[in-house]
Amino acid sequence: MNLETLAVHAGFEQDAATGAVMPPIYQVSTFAQRAPGEHLGYEYSRSDNPTRTPLQAAIAELEHAKHGLVFSSGLAAIDAVLNTLKAGDHIVACDDLYGGTARLFNQVAANRGLTFTLTPPLKAGEGLIAAMTPNTKLVWIESPTNPMLNVLDISAVAEAAHARGALLAVDNTFLSPALQNPISFGADIVMHSVTKYINGHSDVIMGALAVNDDALYERLKFLQNAMGAVPSPIDCFLVMRGIRTLALRIAQHDRNGRALSGYLAQHPKVEAVIYPGLVSHPGHALAVKQQRGFGGMLCFYLRGDLEAIRKFLSNLHLFKIAESLGGVESLIEHPAIMTHASVPEERRRQLGILDNFIRISCGIEHADDLIADLERALG
Ligand SMILES: Cc1ncc(COP(=O)(O)O)c(C=O)c1O
C-alpha cells in the first residue's frame, strides 16, 4: 500500500458501535467490570485505553512492524528500552545524538548500573562495531543523527550487533516512518519522538516504539504499564489526527529541505551546509539507498561571530527560534545554546556544534517565502 493511503487508514477504520471514522476520545481512567475479572478488554487506562490501542496499531503499520507502543515522551520510550536491560549490561551508542538521550544514558541510566560507550560512529558504523564488547546488549543509533545529520548504514550496524548477540535500536525521529523504516534494514527496535513529525503540529509530547519480536514486545508492554509513562487519550487522538496527513506533510518538509539547502549552499554568508540531500554530503549515496527522501532537517555554519548569529536569528519573521522540530511551522535554533547545551562544551566542539552552527526544521510553508525570510535576515 502506498504511504498516502496507509497514513489515512492505519490503525483504525471505523468505530464498531457508532461508525465514527476517527477513534473516539475515551477520556476515562477506569472501566466497569461485570464481575471481578470480567471486562470488555480494558480495566484501567494506564494498562490500556481504547484511544491508545488504534494509535499503537497505526505506529506498527507505519513502521512495517508487528507491534507498536506509545509513551508519554520520546525519552520515556527510550527509558523503557533501557529498562529491558540489567545492571552491568553494556550499551554502545553513536556520540552524535540528541542531547537529552545522552543525558538519560550518562546521568540517569548509568546510575542504575548500565554502562555506556558513546563513540563516533564513523562511516558505515565501524566506530560502533569496534566499541562492542561481549557484554554489549544494545546498540543505539540515530540516522540521520541529531544534529550533525550523519547517515549511518543501518544494515551494516544491525549485522554487526546481531553477530555479537546485541539488539539494534534506531531513533527514526528525524525522518519519520514516511521516509525510512529501520526494521526493513534489520533493526530490532524503532523509536520515535512522536512529538516531532508523526504528530507534526507542535502540540503534543509523546514517544513510540515499534518491534517485531513478540517476547520483546511483551516485556516493553509490561514496562509501559509498570513504569506508567503513558500518554493521555486526548494526546493519542491528536497524534492519530496528525498521522492522517503524514504523507502530505513529509512531502512538503522534504521539498523545503531540498530548496533551502540549495539556497543556503550558494549564499556567500554561509560557510557550509549539511543536508543529506546535497550530493556533497558524505552520506548522500547511503541516504539514497536506505531513505525515501531527505526530510526537512538541515544545518549550516554562518560566517560571523556569535553576535552576528544572534542578530540573524532575531531578524527572521517566519522562522521561530525554538527547540523541537517536525512541526508544520519552520523552526530555527542554536544547538550549542539550546538543544545540545547539556553536551559538555569540549565534546560539542569535537562534534562540530560550534557558535556559528545553526539547525533548521523546515515547516510546510512555501519555500519561496522561507527563502525570502532568510534572504532578508542574511542581507
Ligand atoms: C532525535 C530525538 N530523539 C528523542 C528525542 C526526545 O523526545 P521527547 O522530547 O519527545 O521526549 C528528541 C527530542 O528532541 C529528538 O530530537
PDBQT file of the ligand as one rigid body, heavy atoms in Angstrom, charges set to zero:
ROOT
HETATM    1  C1  LIG A 401      16.158  12.623  17.812  1.00  0.00    +0.000 C 
HETATM    2  C2  LIG A 401      15.392  12.772  19.096  1.00  0.00    +0.000 A 
HETATM    3  N1  LIG A 401      15.175  11.702  19.866  1.00  0.00    +0.000 NA
HETATM    4  C3  LIG A 401      14.495  11.790  21.032  1.00  0.00    +0.000 A 
HETATM    5  C4  LIG A 401      14.011  12.999  21.490  1.00  0.00    +0.000 A 
HETATM    6  C5  LIG A 401      13.270  13.060  22.791  1.00  0.00    +0.000 C 
HETATM    7  O1  LIG A 401      11.900  13.103  22.559  1.00  0.00    +0.000 OA
HETATM    8  P1  LIG A 401      10.861  13.862  23.535  1.00  0.00    +0.000 P 
HETATM    9  O2  LIG A 401      11.230  15.303  23.547  1.00  0.00    +0.000 OA
HETATM   10  O3  LIG A 401       9.529  13.562  22.902  1.00  0.00    +0.000 OA
HETATM   11  O4  LIG A 401      10.991  13.224  24.876  1.00  0.00    +0.000 OA
HETATM   12  C6  LIG A 401      14.209  14.140  20.717  1.00  0.00    +0.000 A 
HETATM   13  C7  LIG A 401      13.714  15.444  21.190  1.00  0.00    +0.000 C 
HETATM   14  O5  LIG A 401      14.088  16.485  20.677  1.00  0.00    +0.000 OA
HETATM   15  C8  LIG A 401      14.925  14.027  19.486  1.00  0.00    +0.000 A 
HETATM   16  O6  LIG A 401      15.175  15.097  18.713  1.00  0.00    +0.000 OA
ENDROOT
TORSDOF 0
